[in-house]
Amino acid sequence: MIYPGTDPKAWSLKHNLELSTDKCRGCGKEVEVNIPIISSDFVGFESEIHECGPKYRIIVLKPVVPVEGF
């Protein structure tokens, strides 16, 4: 994963992604899914790692649509 360090709202607008919250599958805590990430041909957000550890982080990805001519 690459963490571009971009503002989450700007990332959301640039890639047409929604900032969201979700419940941890381990403890049920409501977590924000708002850390911009890039993975191979995908972009998205992931949640912060909390007490449950990295096993329970939430990742939301969508494919990057290539631009013609590049």
Biopython code that builds the backbone (N, CA, C, O; Angstrom):
import numpy as np
from Bio.PDB.StructureBuilder import StructureBuilder

atoms = [
    (1, "MET", "N", (0.832, -1.181, 0.000)),
    (1, "MET", "CA", (0.000, 0.000, 0.000)),
    (1, "MET", "C", (0.881, 1.250, 0.000)),
    (1, "MET", "O", (1.935, 1.285, 0.636)),
    (2, "ILE", "N", (0.440, 2.246, -0.706)),
    (2, "ILE", "CA", (1.101, 3.542, -0.717)),
    (2, "ILE", "C", (0.156, 4.533, -0.052)),
    (2, "ILE", "O", (-1.042, 4.553, -0.333)),
    (3, "TYR", "N", (0.707, 5.346, 0.826)),
    (3, "TYR", "CA", (-0.067, 6.366, 1.524)),
    (3, "TYR", "C", (0.356, 7.726, 0.988)),
    (3, "TYR", "O", (1.413, 8.231, 1.367)),
    (4, "PRO", "N", (-0.452, 8.336, 0.108)),
    (4, "PRO", "CA", (-0.034, 9.571, -0.544)),
    (4, "PRO", "C", (-0.017, 10.796, 0.368)),
    (4, "PRO", "O", (0.507, 11.836, -0.029)),
    (5, "GLY", "N", (-0.570, 10.707, 1.569)),
    (5, "GLY", "CA", (-0.560, 11.849, 2.474)),
    (5, "GLY", "C", (-1.432, 13.002, 2.009)),
    (5, "GLY", "O", (-1.216, 14.148, 2.404)),
    (6, "THR", "N", (-2.399, 12.708, 1.188)),
    (6, "THR", "CA", (-3.310, 13.708, 0.648)),
    (6, "THR", "C", (-4.461, 13.949, 1.619)),
    (6, "THR", "O", (-4.831, 13.063, 2.389)),
    (7, "ASP", "N", (-5.020, 15.149, 1.575)),
    (7, "ASP", "CA", (-6.206, 15.463, 2.364)),
    (7, "ASP", "C", (-7.342, 14.508, 1.976)),
    (7, "ASP", "O", (-7.632, 14.359, 0.789)),
    (8, "PRO", "N", (-7.989, 13.859, 2.951)),
    (8, "PRO", "CA", (-9.057, 12.904, 2.642)),
    (8, "PRO", "C", (-10.197, 13.489, 1.802)),
    (8, "PRO", "O", (-10.721, 12.810, 0.919)),
    (9, "LYS", "N", (-10.583, 14.733, 2.065)),
    (9, "LYS", "CA", (-11.676, 15.330, 1.288)),
    (9, "LYS", "C", (-11.255, 15.541, -0.165)),
    (9, "LYS", "O", (-12.043, 15.290, -1.077)),
    (10, "ALA", "N", (-10.029, 15.997, -0.389)),
    (10, "ALA", "CA", (-9.528, 16.183, -1.753)),
    (10, "ALA", "C", (-9.434, 14.833, -2.472)),
    (10, "ALA", "O", (-9.776, 14.734, -3.650)),
    (11, "TRP", "N", (-8.973, 13.799, -1.769)),
    (11, "TRP", "CA", (-8.865, 12.449, -2.333)),
    (11, "TRP", "C", (-10.250, 11.931, -2.725)),
    (11, "TRP", "O", (-10.429, 11.322, -3.779)),
    (12, "SER", "N", (-11.208, 12.184, -1.862)),
    (12, "SER", "CA", (-12.585, 11.767, -2.108)),
    (12, "SER", "C", (-13.128, 12.396, -3.388)),
    (12, "SER", "O", (-13.735, 11.715, -4.214)),
    (13, "LEU", "N", (-12.908, 13.690, -3.544)),
    (13, "LEU", "CA", (-13.388, 14.387, -4.741)),
    (13, "LEU", "C", (-12.645, 13.943, -5.994)),
    (13, "LEU", "O", (-13.258, 13.729, -7.039)),
    (14, "LYS", "N", (-11.325, 13.806, -5.889)),
    (14, "LYS", "CA", (-10.506, 13.435, -7.044)),
    (14, "LYS", "C", (-10.896, 12.063, -7.601)),
    (14, "LYS", "O", (-10.914, 11.867, -8.816)),
    (15, "HIS", "N", (-11.206, 11.120, -6.712)),
    (15, "HIS", "CA", (-11.466, 9.740, -7.142)),
    (15, "HIS", "C", (-12.929, 9.320, -7.007)),
    (15, "HIS", "O", (-13.261, 8.144, -7.152)),
    (16, "ASN", "N", (-13.801, 10.296, -6.727)),
    (16, "ASN", "CA", (-15.233, 10.016, -6.599)),
    (16, "ASN", "C", (-15.491, 8.900, -5.578)),
    (16, "ASN", "O", (-16.191, 7.927, -5.858)),
    (17, "LEU", "N", (-14.909, 9.071, -4.398)),
    (17, "LEU", "CA", (-15.063, 8.117, -3.298)),
    (17, "LEU", "C", (-15.761, 8.808, -2.138)),
    (17, "LEU", "O", (-15.606, 10.014, -1.947)),
    (18, "GLU", "N", (-16.526, 8.056, -1.366)),
    (18, "GLU", "CA", (-17.185, 8.621, -0.199)),
    (18, "GLU", "C", (-16.363, 8.367, 1.052)),
    (18, "GLU", "O", (-15.865, 7.261, 1.263)),
    (19, "LEU", "N", (-16.223, 9.395, 1.880)),
    (19, "LEU", "CA", (-15.666, 9.195, 3.213)),
    (19, "LEU", "C", (-16.752, 8.493, 4.019)),
    (19, "LEU", "O", (-17.933, 8.813, 3.885)),
    (20, "SER", "N", (-16.357, 7.541, 4.850)),
    (20, "SER", "CA", (-17.373, 6.782, 5.563)),
    (20, "SER", "C", (-16.889, 6.343, 6.935)),
    (20, "SER", "O", (-15.732, 6.543, 7.307)),
    (21, "THR", "N", (-17.796, 5.750, 7.661)),
    (21, "THR", "CA", (-17.483, 5.084, 8.917)),
    (21, "THR", "C", (-18.019, 3.669, 8.813)),
    (21, "THR", "O", (-18.917, 3.391, 8.018)),
    (22, "ASP", "N", (-17.469, 2.786, 9.611)),
    (22, "ASP", "CA", (-17.919, 1.390, 9.626)),
    (22, "ASP", "C", (-17.635, 0.834, 11.014)),
    (22, "ASP", "O", (-16.897, 1.435, 11.796)),
    (23, "LYS", "N", (-18.217, -0.297, 11.307)),
    (23, "LYS", "CA", (-17.983, -0.931, 12.604)),
    (23, "LYS", "C", (-16.890, -1.982, 12.480)),
    (23, "LYS", "O", (-16.878, -2.783, 11.546)),
    (24, "CYS", "N", (-15.974, -1.963, 13.439)),
    (24, "CYS", "CA", (-14.914, -2.960, 13.494)),
    (24, "CYS", "C", (-15.537, -4.342, 13.662)),
    (24, "CYS", "O", (-16.442, -4.526, 14.476)),
    (25, "ARG", "N", (-15.053, -5.305, 12.893)),
    (25, "ARG", "CA", (-15.571, -6.680, 12.985)),
    (25, "ARG", "C", (-15.104, -7.376, 14.260)),
    (25, "ARG", "O", (-15.640, -8.420, 14.632)),
    (26, "GLY", "N", (-14.095, -6.793, 14.937)),
    (26, "GLY", "CA", (-13.590, -7.386, 16.175)),
    (26, "GLY", "C", (-14.331, -6.925, 17.407)),
    (26, "GLY", "O", (-14.791, -7.740, 18.207)),
    (27, "CYS", "N", (-14.450, -5.588, 17.565)),
    (27, "CYS", "CA", (-15.007, -5.046, 18.811)),
    (27, "CYS", "C", (-16.303, -4.279, 18.617)),
    (27, "CYS", "O", (-16.972, -3.950, 19.596)),
    (28, "GLY", "N", (-16.673, -3.988, 17.377)),
    (28, "GLY", "CA", (-17.900, -3.252, 17.115)),
    (28, "GLY", "C", (-17.766, -1.737, 17.215)),
    (28, "GLY", "O", (-18.744, -1.014, 17.025)),
    (29, "LYS", "N", (-16.559, -1.252, 17.513)),
    (29, "LYS", "CA", (-16.327, 0.187, 17.622)),
    (29, "LYS", "C", (-16.523, 0.845, 16.261)),
    (29, "LYS", "O", (-16.097, 0.304, 15.241)),
    (30, "GLU", "N", (-17.162, 2.003, 16.244)),
    (30, "GLU", "CA", (-17.340, 2.772, 15.017)),
    (30, "GLU", "C", (-16.000, 3.432, 14.671)),
    (30, "GLU", "O", (-15.439, 4.164, 15.488)),
    (31, "VAL", "N", (-15.489, 3.175, 13.464)),
    (31, "VAL", "CA", (-14.211, 3.734, 13.040)),
    (31, "VAL", "C", (-14.394, 4.503, 11.733)),
    (31, "VAL", "O", (-15.227, 4.147, 10.899)),
    (32, "GLU", "N", (-13.608, 5.556, 11.571)),
    (32, "GLU", "CA", (-13.629, 6.324, 10.329)),
    (32, "GLU", "C", (-12.738, 5.646, 9.302)),
    (32, "GLU", "O", (-11.638, 5.194, 9.621)),
    (33, "VAL", "N", (-13.217, 5.577, 8.074)),
    (33, "VAL", "CA", (-12.455, 5.003, 6.966)),
    (33, "VAL", "C", (-12.042, 6.201, 6.111)),
    (33, "VAL", "O", (-12.739, 6.576, 5.168)),
    (34, "ASN", "N", (-10.876, 6.806, 6.463)),
    (34, "ASN", "CA", (-10.543, 8.097, 5.859)),
    (34, "ASN", "C", (-9.056, 8.314, 5.577)),
    (34, "ASN", "O", (-8.623, 9.454, 5.406)),
    (35, "ILE", "N", (-8.278, 7.245, 5.525)),
    (35, "ILE", "CA", (-6.859, 7.385, 5.204)),
    (35, "ILE", "C", (-6.674, 7.031, 3.725)),
    (35, "ILE", "O", (-6.879, 5.878, 3.345)),
    (36, "PRO", "N", (-6.287, 8.006, 2.876)),
    (36, "PRO", "CA", (-6.116, 7.734, 1.441)),
    (36, "PRO", "C", (-5.029, 6.678, 1.191)),
    (36, "PRO", "O", (-3.959, 6.713, 1.800)),
    (37, "ILE", "N", (-5.328, 5.739, 0.282)),
    (37, "ILE", "CA", (-4.364, 4.696, -0.071)),
    (37, "ILE", "C", (-4.392, 4.426, -1.571)),
    (37, "ILE", "O", (-5.379, 4.691, -2.256)),
    (38, "ILE", "N", (-3.269, 3.888, -2.059)),
    (38, "ILE", "CA", (-3.144, 3.409, -3.436)),
    (38, "ILE", "C", (-2.590, 1.993, -3.352)),
    (38, "ILE", "O", (-1.644, 1.735, -2.608)),
    (39, "SER", "N", (-3.175, 1.086, -4.107)),
    (39, "SER", "CA", (-2.705, -0.294, -4.128)),
    (39, "SER", "C", (-2.794, -0.816, -5.557)),
    (39, "SER", "O", (-3.889, -1.074, -6.058)),
    (40, "SER", "N", (-1.662, -0.971, -6.207)),
    (40, "SER", "CA", (-1.611, -1.481, -7.574)),
    (40, "SER", "C", (-2.517, -0.645, -8.478)),
    (40, "SER", "O", (-2.230, 0.528, -8.715)),
    (41, "ASP", "N", (-3.601, -1.224, -8.983)),
    (41, "ASP", "CA", (-4.528, -0.523, -9.870)),
    (41, "ASP", "C", (-5.772, -0.029, -9.142)),
    (41, "ASP", "O", (-6.817, 0.171, -9.763)),
    (42, "PHE", "N", (-5.667, 0.170, -7.826)),
    (42, "PHE", "CA", (-6.810, 0.569, -7.016)),
    (42, "PHE", "C", (-6.474, 1.797, -6.175)),
    (42, "PHE", "O", (-5.319, 2.021, -5.813)),
    (43, "VAL", "N", (-7.504, 2.591, -5.869)),
    (43, "VAL", "CA", (-7.393, 3.700, -4.926)),
    (43, "VAL", "C", (-8.514, 3.556, -3.911)),
    (43, "VAL", "O", (-9.520, 2.900, -4.180)),
    (44, "GLY", "N", (-8.342, 4.163, -2.754)),
    (44, "GLY", "CA", (-9.403, 4.081, -1.772)),
    (44, "GLY", "C", (-9.018, 4.685, -0.442)),
    (44, "GLY", "O", (-8.164, 5.567, -0.353)),
    (45, "PHE", "N", (-9.677, 4.183, 0.591)),
    (45, "PHE", "CA", (-9.456, 4.619, 1.962)),
    (45, "PHE", "C", (-9.298, 3.413, 2.860)),
    (45, "PHE", "O", (-9.798, 2.330, 2.555)),
    (46, "GLU", "N", (-8.599, 3.604, 3.972)),
    (46, "GLU", "CA", (-8.559, 2.584, 5.013)),
    (46, "GLU", "C", (-8.779, 3.261, 6.359)),
    (46, "GLU", "O", (-8.627, 4.475, 6.495)),
    (47, "SER", "N", (-9.135, 2.460, 7.338)),
    (47, "SER", "CA", (-9.353, 2.980, 8.683)),
    (47, "SER", "C", (-8.050, 2.979, 9.459)),
    (47, "SER", "O", (-7.096, 2.288, 9.104)),
    (48, "GLU", "N", (-8.028, 3.767, 10.525)),
    (48, "GLU", "CA", (-6.880, 3.726, 11.419)),
    (48, "GLU", "C", (-6.859, 2.390, 12.136)),
    (48, "GLU", "O", (-7.905, 1.773, 12.336)),
    (49, "ILE", "N", (-5.684, 1.944, 12.522)),
    (49, "ILE", "CA", (-5.563, 0.721, 13.310)),
    (49, "ILE", "C", (-5.820, 1.102, 14.764)),
    (49, "ILE", "O", (-5.196, 2.024, 15.290)),
    (50, "HIS", "N", (-6.737, 0.392, 15.410)),
    (50, "HIS", "CA", (-7.049, 0.683, 16.806)),
    (50, "HIS", "C", (-6.714, -0.537, 17.671)),
    (50, "HIS", "O", (-5.888, -1.360, 17.276)),
    (51, "GLU", "N", (-7.324, -0.659, 18.810)),
    (51, "GLU", "CA", (-6.974, -1.695, 19.784)),
    (51, "GLU", "C", (-7.025, -3.132, 19.231)),
    (51, "GLU", "O", (-6.307, -4.002, 19.724)),
    (52, "CYS", "N", (-7.849, -3.383, 18.232)),
    (52, "CYS", "CA", (-7.978, -4.742, 17.684)),
    (52, "CYS", "C", (-6.805, -5.132, 16.773)),
    (52, "CYS", "O", (-6.652, -6.305, 16.434)),
    (53, "GLY", "N", (-5.986, -4.165, 16.379)),
    (53, "GLY", "CA", (-4.826, -4.445, 15.552)),
    (53, "GLY", "C", (-5.110, -4.390, 14.067)),
    (53, "GLY", "O", (-6.256, -4.202, 13.657)),
    (54, "PRO", "N", (-4.064, -4.555, 13.247)),
    (54, "PRO", "CA", (-4.194, -4.402, 11.795)),
    (54, "PRO", "C", (-5.096, -5.452, 11.144)),
    (54, "PRO", "O", (-5.607, -5.226, 10.047)),
    (55, "LYS", "N", (-5.294, -6.567, 11.788)),
    (55, "LYS", "CA", (-6.166, -7.615, 11.238)),
    (55, "LYS", "C", (-7.585, -7.083, 10.992)),
    (55, "LYS", "O", (-8.284, -7.562, 10.100)),
    (56, "TYR", "N", (-8.003, -6.093, 11.787)),
    (56, "TYR", "CA", (-9.369, -5.593, 11.712)),
    (56, "TYR", "C", (-9.496, -4.210, 11.088)),
    (56, "TYR", "O", (-10.538, -3.568, 11.222)),
    (57, "ARG", "N", (-8.447, -3.738, 10.406)),
    (57, "ARG", "CA", (-8.611, -2.452, 9.724)),
    (57, "ARG", "C", (-9.578, -2.651, 8.557)),
    (57, "ARG", "O", (-9.693, -3.748, 8.011)),
    (58, "ILE", "N", (-10.251, -1.603, 8.197)),
    (58, "ILE", "CA", (-11.247, -1.653, 7.125)),
    (58, "ILE", "C", (-10.658, -0.943, 5.914)),
    (58, "ILE", "O", (-10.138, 0.167, 6.028)),
    (59, "ILE", "N", (-10.739, -1.586, 4.754)),
    (59, "ILE", "CA", (-10.194, -1.027, 3.520)),
    (59, "ILE", "C", (-11.296, -1.004, 2.462)),
    (59, "ILE", "O", (-11.977, -2.004, 2.239)),
    (60, "VAL", "N", (-11.460, 0.145, 1.817)),
    (60, "VAL", "CA", (-12.429, 0.301, 0.734)),
    (60, "VAL", "C", (-11.642, 0.733, -0.494)),
    (60, "VAL", "O", (-10.998, 1.782, -0.488)),
    (61, "LEU", "N", (-11.695, -0.082, -1.558)),
    (61, "LEU", "CA", (-10.940, 0.204, -2.779)),
    (61, "LEU", "C", (-11.854, 0.242, -3.991)),
    (61, "LEU", "O", (-12.914, -0.383, -4.009)),
    (62, "LYS", "N", (-11.429, 0.978, -4.997)),
    (62, "LYS", "CA", (-12.101, 0.939, -6.298)),
    (62, "LYS", "C", (-11.035, 0.954, -7.375)),
    (62, "LYS", "O", (-9.962, 1.523, -7.175)),
    (63, "PRO", "N", (-11.313, 0.338, -8.515)),
    (63, "PRO", "CA", (-10.304, 0.309, -9.581)),
    (63, "PRO", "C", (-10.065, 1.704, -10.162)),
    (63, "PRO", "O", (-10.974, 2.528, -10.259)),
    (64, "VAL", "N", (-8.816, 1.930, -10.540)),
    (64, "VAL", "CA", (-8.452, 3.178, -11.213)),
    (64, "VAL", "C", (-8.777, 2.996, -12.684)),
    (64, "VAL", "O", (-8.364, 2.019, -13.308)),
    (65, "VAL", "N", (-9.509, 3.933, -13.224)),
    (65, "VAL", "CA", (-9.858, 3.870, -14.644)),
    (65, "VAL", "C", (-8.749, 4.551, -15.425)),
    (65, "VAL", "O", (-8.489, 5.737, -15.224)),
    (66, "PRO", "N", (-8.082, 3.804, -16.326)),
    (66, "PRO", "CA", (-7.003, 4.428, -17.099)),
    (66, "PRO", "C", (-7.522, 5.533, -18.014)),
    (66, "PRO", "O", (-8.644, 5.461, -18.515)),
    (67, "VAL", "N", (-6.702, 6.545, -18.225)),
    (67, "VAL", "CA", (-7.047, 7.651, -19.116)),
    (67, "VAL", "C", (-6.455, 7.325, -20.477)),
    (67, "VAL", "O", (-5.289, 6.944, -20.581)),
    (68, "GLU", "N", (-7.257, 7.474, -21.509)),
    (68, "GLU", "CA", (-6.784, 7.166, -22.875)),
    (68, "GLU", "C", (-5.584, 8.026, -23.228)),
    (68, "GLU", "O", (-5.540, 9.208, -22.890)),
    (69, "GLY", "N", (-4.624, 7.444, -23.897)),
    (69, "GLY", "CA", (-3.439, 8.162, -24.328)),
    (69, "GLY", "C", (-2.282, 8.118, -23.342)),
    (69, "GLY", "O", (-1.215, 8.668, -23.614)),
    (70, "PHE", "N", (-2.484, 7.467, -22.193)),
    (70, "PHE", "CA", (-1.415, 7.383, -21.201)),
    (70, "PHE", "C", (-1.034, 5.947, -20.961)),
    (70, "PHE", "O", (-0.147, 5.670, -20.154)),
]
sb = StructureBuilder()
sb.init_structure("model")
sb.init_model(0)
sb.init_chain("A")
sb.init_seg("    ")
for serial, (resi, resn, name, xyz) in enumerate(atoms, 1):
    if name == "N":
        sb.init_residue(resn, " ", resi, " ")
    sb.init_atom(name, np.array(xyz, "f"), 0.0, 1.0, " ", f" {name:<3s}", serial, name[0])
structure = sb.get_structure()
